[in-house]
Amino acid sequence: MNSEAKSTSQEIISKLRIKEIGAFFGSIAAPLLIVFSLNRFMGFSDEWFEIILTSTVSVGFILLLIFLVVREIMSSRKEKYANITEKHHFCFHTTRDIETFLNDIDPASLTEKDKKHIFTAATNGYIKILDGVATIYSMLTGTRCRATIKTIYEKDGKLFVRTLARDADSYEHNFETDIQRFEDNKDAIEENEDFELLYDEKQPGQSCFFCNNLIERRIYKTSSFKVYGEPNKEMSWYERMRCKGWTLPYRSAIVWPIQQKKNRYFAFDEIGCIGFLAVDSESRGVFKKNWDTWLGAGIADALFHPINTMFNVLEKKNLENEK
């Protein structure tokens, strides 16, 4: 984290501490003042005065404790957002460099070997970006999060997704499985609730798929069950609470479309959705919809051009060789 972000977060924390100290003395002093004032005008007996005084201090202390706990939770989340600014910038920095790298390539002069090198170089760049994304959400949630880029392809008139890249740790663990899933065409869009929702826009206005507890989403469908096994659909509430019978390695997820849609201010061809950015966690209830969804949405938007450019470069035919 850079020095400016550190100093800003420290200033916020110090201000919160001053407010908390003020709240402590205020929450104790104000009720006591009221009790002494009432006793002066109403003349409580010594026994009743002691009971009222003790009860007032106890209730005030409990309320203050609740306030401090809530305040600490809120301020710690804000501090985490300050801490991820450097990683967030790194994602956009690398995205820009990949786009620059691809724009300097002349597709007409590429051999098949060149295309493989370009694909590998660009993919390594996406892995770096996904490392940053996974780190960001791991820092925010305090859990282990994974990040993935899926791209769309067509096979026999049907749309499928393939894993283009994962964060480095996930990439190593899933490399062989991802290749097999692609070769066997196991991941049709229509078999994945999150991808289908965002691609077909069955519910207009959905900027992302968000679920903090997939176990409780009874209708959740994903082709990943083919790999990890079908979950136990008859789980009791206790089994759901303990995640018994759940086969997937993640329990909450956010998915964003990587797309270019029409804009009323600018005239250009609408390319549509070419893939998805996904983040998931092994824990439940860890994402904040009002904040965490926008972080990923910005990165998904930035990824559109380098991914689209990469496939344009790799799929463009060598016209000189065809003559």
C-alpha positions as CSV (number, residue, x, y, z in Angstrom):
1,M,0.0,0.0,0.0
2,N,1.4,3.5,-0.9
3,S,2.1,6.2,1.6
4,E,-0.9,8.3,0.7
5,A,-3.3,5.4,1.2
6,K,-1.6,4.6,4.5
7,S,-1.8,8.1,5.8
8,T,-5.4,8.4,4.8
9,S,-6.4,5.2,6.5
10,Q,-4.5,6.2,9.7
11,E,-6.3,9.6,9.7
12,I,-9.6,7.9,9.4
13,I,-8.8,5.5,12.2
14,S,-7.5,8.2,14.5
15,K,-10.7,10.3,14.0
16,L,-12.8,7.2,14.7
17,R,-10.9,6.6,18.0
18,I,-11.6,10.2,19.1
19,K,-15.3,9.8,18.3
20,E,-15.4,6.5,20.2
21,I,-13.8,8.1,23.3
22,G,-16.3,10.9,23.2
23,A,-19.2,8.5,22.7
24,F,-17.9,6.5,25.8
25,F,-18.0,9.5,28.1
26,G,-21.2,10.8,26.6
27,S,-23.1,7.6,26.9
28,I,-22.1,7.3,30.6
29,A,-22.3,10.9,31.6
30,A,-25.7,11.8,30.0
31,P,-27.8,9.1,31.6
32,L,-26.1,9.7,35.0
33,L,-26.9,13.4,34.8
34,I,-30.6,12.5,34.1
35,V,-30.8,10.1,37.0
36,F,-29.3,12.6,39.5
37,S,-31.6,15.3,38.2
38,L,-34.7,13.1,38.7
39,N,-33.5,12.1,42.1
40,R,-33.1,15.7,43.1
41,F,-36.7,16.6,42.1
42,M,-38.5,13.3,42.9
43,G,-36.5,12.1,45.9
44,F,-35.9,8.4,45.3
45,S,-35.2,6.2,48.3
46,D,-31.6,5.1,48.7
47,E,-32.5,1.5,47.6
48,W,-34.4,2.7,44.5
49,F,-31.8,5.2,43.7
50,E,-29.1,2.5,43.7
51,I,-31.1,0.2,41.6
52,I,-31.9,2.9,39.0
53,L,-28.3,4.1,39.0
54,T,-26.9,0.6,38.5
55,S,-29.4,-0.2,35.8
56,T,-28.7,3.0,33.9
57,V,-24.9,2.5,34.0
58,S,-25.3,-1.2,32.9
59,V,-27.7,-0.4,30.0
60,G,-25.5,2.5,28.9
61,F,-22.4,0.3,29.0
62,I,-24.1,-2.5,27.0
63,L,-25.4,0.0,24.4
64,L,-21.9,1.5,24.1
65,L,-20.4,-1.9,23.7
66,I,-22.8,-2.8,20.9
67,F,-22.0,0.6,19.2
68,L,-18.3,0.0,19.4
69,V,-18.5,-3.5,17.9
70,V,-20.6,-2.2,15.0
71,R,-18.4,0.7,14.5
72,E,-15.3,-1.5,14.5
73,I,-16.8,-3.7,11.9
74,M,-17.7,-0.8,9.7
75,S,-14.4,1.0,10.0
76,S,-12.4,-2.2,9.4
77,R,-14.2,-2.8,6.1
78,K,-13.4,0.8,5.1
79,E,-9.8,0.3,6.0
80,K,-9.7,-2.8,3.8
81,Y,-11.0,-0.8,0.9
82,A,-8.2,1.6,1.4
83,N,-5.7,-1.2,1.5
84,I,-6.7,-2.7,-1.9
85,T,-6.1,0.4,-4.0
86,E,-2.6,-0.6,-5.0
87,K,-3.8,-4.0,-6.2
88,H,-6.8,-2.5,-7.9
89,H,-4.5,-0.1,-9.9
90,F,-2.2,-3.1,-10.8
91,C,-5.1,-4.8,-12.5
92,F,-5.8,-1.9,-14.8
93,H,-2.1,-1.3,-15.3
94,T,-1.6,-4.8,-16.6
95,T,-4.8,-4.7,-18.7
96,R,-3.5,-1.6,-20.5
97,D,-0.1,-3.3,-21.2
98,I,-1.7,-6.4,-22.7
99,E,-3.8,-4.2,-25.0
100,T,-0.7,-2.2,-26.1
101,F,1.2,-5.5,-26.7
102,L,-1.6,-6.9,-28.9
103,N,-2.1,-3.7,-30.9
104,D,1.5,-3.7,-32.0
105,I,1.1,-7.1,-33.7
106,D,0.5,-7.5,-37.5
107,P,-1.9,-10.4,-37.8
108,A,-1.1,-10.9,-41.5
109,S,2.5,-12.0,-40.8
110,L,1.8,-14.5,-38.0
111,T,2.7,-18.2,-38.2
112,E,0.9,-20.8,-36.1
113,K,3.9,-20.8,-33.8
114,D,3.7,-17.0,-33.4
115,K,0.1,-17.3,-32.5
116,K,0.8,-19.8,-29.7
117,H,3.5,-17.5,-28.3
118,I,1.1,-14.6,-28.4
119,F,-1.7,-16.6,-26.7
120,T,0.7,-17.7,-24.0
121,A,2.0,-14.2,-23.3
122,A,-1.4,-12.7,-23.2
123,T,-2.7,-15.5,-21.0
124,N,0.1,-15.0,-18.5
125,G,-0.9,-11.3,-18.4
126,Y,-4.5,-12.4,-17.5
127,I,-3.2,-14.7,-14.8
128,K,-1.4,-11.7,-13.2
129,I,-4.6,-9.7,-13.4
130,L,-6.6,-12.5,-11.8
131,D,-3.9,-12.8,-9.1
132,G,-4.7,-9.2,-8.2
133,V,-8.4,-9.8,-8.3
134,A,-8.2,-12.9,-6.1
135,T,-5.9,-11.0,-3.6
136,I,-8.3,-8.0,-3.5
137,Y,-11.3,-10.1,-2.6
138,S,-9.3,-12.3,-0.2
139,M,-8.3,-9.1,1.6
140,L,-11.8,-7.7,1.7
141,T,-13.5,-10.9,2.8
142,G,-10.8,-12.5,5.0
143,T,-11.3,-15.8,3.1
144,R,-9.6,-17.6,0.3
145,C,-11.0,-16.3,-3.0
146,R,-10.4,-17.5,-6.5
147,A,-10.7,-15.5,-9.8
148,T,-11.4,-16.8,-13.3
149,I,-11.9,-15.6,-16.9
150,K,-14.3,-17.6,-19.0
151,T,-14.7,-16.9,-22.8
152,I,-17.6,-17.9,-25.1
153,Y,-17.2,-20.2,-28.1
154,E,-19.6,-21.9,-30.5
155,K,-19.7,-25.6,-31.3
156,D,-22.3,-27.2,-33.6
157,G,-24.6,-24.2,-33.2
158,K,-24.4,-24.3,-29.4
159,L,-22.7,-21.8,-27.1
160,F,-20.1,-23.0,-24.5
161,V,-17.6,-21.4,-22.2
162,R,-14.0,-22.3,-21.7
163,T,-11.6,-21.2,-19.0
164,L,-9.2,-18.7,-20.5
165,A,-7.2,-18.1,-17.3
166,R,-7.3,-18.4,-13.5
167,D,-5.3,-16.9,-10.7
168,A,-2.0,-18.6,-10.4
169,D,-2.8,-21.0,-7.5
170,S,-6.1,-22.1,-9.1
171,Y,-4.5,-22.4,-12.5
172,E,-2.0,-25.0,-11.2
173,H,-4.7,-27.0,-9.5
174,N,-7.2,-27.0,-12.4
175,F,-5.0,-26.9,-15.5
176,E,-5.6,-30.5,-16.7
177,T,-9.3,-30.4,-15.7
178,D,-9.9,-27.2,-17.6
179,I,-8.3,-28.6,-20.8
180,Q,-10.4,-31.7,-20.6
181,R,-13.6,-29.8,-20.0
182,F,-12.9,-27.6,-23.1
183,E,-12.0,-30.6,-25.3
184,D,-15.2,-32.5,-24.2
185,N,-17.4,-29.3,-24.5
186,K,-18.7,-29.8,-21.0
187,D,-19.7,-26.2,-20.1
188,A,-22.7,-25.1,-22.2
189,I,-24.0,-21.7,-21.3
190,E,-27.5,-23.0,-21.0
191,E,-26.3,-25.4,-18.3
192,N,-25.0,-22.6,-16.1
193,E,-27.4,-20.3,-14.4
194,D,-25.0,-17.4,-13.9
195,F,-23.7,-17.3,-17.5
196,E,-27.2,-17.8,-19.0
197,L,-28.7,-15.1,-16.9
198,L,-26.1,-12.5,-18.0
199,Y,-25.8,-13.6,-21.6
200,D,-29.5,-14.0,-22.5
201,E,-30.6,-11.1,-20.3
202,K,-33.7,-13.0,-19.1
203,Q,-33.8,-10.5,-16.3
204,P,-32.9,-7.1,-17.9
205,G,-30.8,-4.8,-15.8
206,Q,-28.7,-7.5,-14.2
207,S,-25.1,-6.2,-14.2
208,C,-23.8,-9.3,-12.4
209,F,-24.7,-12.6,-10.8
210,F,-24.5,-12.3,-7.0
211,C,-25.0,-15.1,-4.5
212,N,-23.6,-15.2,-1.0
213,N,-24.9,-18.7,-0.2
214,L,-25.2,-21.1,-3.2
215,I,-26.2,-24.0,-0.9
216,E,-29.5,-22.3,-0.1
217,R,-30.1,-21.5,-3.8
218,R,-32.0,-24.7,-4.5
219,I,-32.4,-24.0,-8.3
220,Y,-28.7,-23.3,-8.8
221,K,-27.5,-25.1,-11.9
222,T,-23.9,-25.4,-13.1
223,S,-22.0,-27.7,-15.3
224,S,-19.3,-27.9,-12.6
225,F,-21.5,-30.5,-10.9
226,K,-20.4,-32.9,-13.8
227,V,-16.8,-32.6,-12.5
228,Y,-17.3,-32.4,-8.7
229,G,-20.5,-34.5,-8.5
230,E,-24.2,-33.7,-7.9
231,P,-25.0,-32.2,-4.4
232,N,-27.4,-33.9,-2.0
233,K,-30.7,-32.1,-2.8
234,E,-32.4,-33.5,0.2
235,M,-30.1,-31.9,2.7
236,S,-31.6,-31.1,6.1
237,W,-31.2,-27.6,7.6
238,Y,-28.4,-28.9,9.8
239,E,-26.6,-30.5,6.8
240,R,-27.0,-27.2,4.9
241,M,-25.6,-25.3,7.8
242,R,-22.6,-27.6,8.0
243,C,-22.3,-27.8,4.1
244,K,-22.6,-31.5,4.2
245,G,-23.5,-32.9,0.8
246,W,-22.3,-29.8,-1.0
247,T,-19.7,-30.9,-3.7
248,L,-18.4,-27.6,-5.1
249,P,-15.2,-26.0,-3.7
250,Y,-16.9,-22.7,-3.5
251,R,-20.0,-21.5,-1.6
252,S,-20.5,-17.9,-2.7
253,A,-19.8,-16.2,-6.0
254,I,-20.0,-13.1,-8.1
255,V,-19.9,-13.2,-11.9
256,W,-19.7,-10.2,-14.3
257,P,-20.2,-10.2,-18.1
258,I,-17.2,-9.1,-20.2
259,Q,-19.1,-7.2,-22.9
260,Q,-19.5,-4.1,-25.1
261,K,-23.1,-2.9,-25.4
262,K,-24.7,0.0,-27.2
263,N,-24.2,3.5,-25.8
264,R,-26.7,6.3,-26.5
265,Y,-23.9,8.9,-26.5
266,F,-21.5,7.1,-28.9
267,A,-22.0,5.4,-32.3
268,F,-20.3,2.0,-32.6
269,D,-21.2,-1.6,-33.4
270,E,-22.4,-3.6,-30.4
271,I,-20.3,-6.7,-30.1
272,G,-22.1,-8.0,-27.0
273,C,-20.9,-10.5,-24.4
274,I,-17.6,-12.4,-25.2
275,G,-17.0,-13.9,-21.7
276,F,-17.2,-13.6,-18.0
277,L,-15.1,-12.6,-14.9
278,A,-15.9,-14.7,-11.9
279,V,-14.8,-14.5,-8.2
280,D,-15.8,-17.1,-5.7
281,S,-15.1,-17.9,-2.0
282,E,-15.1,-21.1,0.0
283,S,-17.1,-19.4,2.7
284,R,-20.7,-18.0,2.8
285,G,-22.0,-14.5,3.4
286,V,-18.6,-12.8,2.8
287,F,-19.4,-10.4,-0.2
288,K,-21.0,-6.9,0.1
289,K,-23.3,-6.4,-2.8
290,N,-23.3,-2.5,-2.6
291,W,-19.5,-2.3,-2.8
292,D,-17.8,-5.5,-4.0
293,T,-19.8,-5.8,-7.2
294,W,-18.6,-2.5,-8.6
295,L,-15.0,-3.4,-8.0
296,G,-15.2,-6.4,-10.3
297,A,-17.5,-4.7,-12.8
298,G,-14.8,-2.1,-13.6
299,I,-12.2,-4.8,-14.1
300,A,-14.5,-6.8,-16.3
301,D,-15.2,-3.8,-18.5
302,A,-11.5,-3.1,-18.8
303,L,-10.8,-6.7,-19.9
304,F,-13.2,-6.5,-22.9
305,H,-10.8,-4.8,-25.3
306,P,-7.6,-6.9,-24.7
307,I,-9.6,-10.2,-24.9
308,N,-11.5,-9.1,-28.0
309,T,-8.3,-7.9,-29.6
310,M,-6.5,-11.1,-28.8
311,F,-9.1,-13.3,-30.5
312,N,-9.2,-10.9,-33.5
313,V,-5.5,-11.2,-33.9
314,L,-5.3,-14.9,-33.4
315,E,-8.3,-15.7,-35.7
316,K,-7.5,-13.3,-38.5
317,K,-6.4,-15.2,-41.5
318,N,-3.1,-14.7,-43.2
319,L,-4.2,-13.1,-46.5
320,E,-0.7,-13.2,-48.1
321,N,-0.6,-17.0,-47.7
322,E,-4.0,-17.4,-49.2
323,K,-3.1,-15.6,-52.4
